[in-house]
């Protein structure tokens, strides 16, 4: 009988139940996992956009995406004019996503295992020099803006960290400030004398009940977008090019290293887990390297 023949035939095969994947469910689960790990809302939005774009391009489930499919995706994106730097950023997101799917046993093969990094020219990102710093400070029309510039230079805080500082986080007596960094990791940063003086003036001028240190209209917490707009305004008034929050971090890191602070301590101030990350923030010009060579050789 037919049923007997089928049973006898199937006994020679290793049968597994294959469930239909729901890409949207997998993606949401991945984003939830990254949220638990401490990724910011902005990072999660970026992850979702990049992965969704890939899935729409492939028009298939994650199980069917191979390294050849990914290479075809990168080729077509490059033909559309997408930069190699952006494509390598996409590759890192794919590596994180498919690595997670593989570890969760939602796919059998990680297509990113044989996907090499995409090379792109590294731009030299210089810190602010002293002349540029003075120009920025001179162009500030309010005590708050001048404090914000000095706060970024003194602490090296990320823009999101700066916006979430509360008045109670400031310890003027010890010239310290407690900030909550990436991954919900608390750390202490330090305030120089100029920043402390501006803080006192700024708080004396405040007549609101807001708990936040940096506020805008209606005493509402200043958002990262508002800080960027403010910095762009200072850029126009001061004539200093490329004023953005991360450049303040680079300026602090470079200054501390030049003055002899061990890089492990600089990494702690910036909130880096790896020293290699901190090294990317340090700019050493040829003259400094040459002077050090002759001093130590």
Buried (B, 14 or more C-beta within 10 A) or exposed (E): EEEEEEEEEEEEEEEEEEEEBEBEEBBEBBBEEBEEEEBBEEBBEBBBEBBEEBBEBBEEBBBEBEBEBBBEBBEEBBEEEEEBEBBBBBBEBBBBBBBBBBEEEBBEBBBBEEBEEBEEEEEEEBBBEEEBBEBBBEBBEEBBBBBBBBBBBBBBBBBBBBBBBBBEBBEEEEBBBBBBBBEEEEBBBEBEEBBBBBBEEBBEEBEEEBEBBBBBEEEEBBBBEBBBEBBEBBBEBBEBEEBBBEBBBBBBBBBBBBEEEEBEEBBBBBBBEEEEEBBEBBBEEEEEEEEEEEEEE
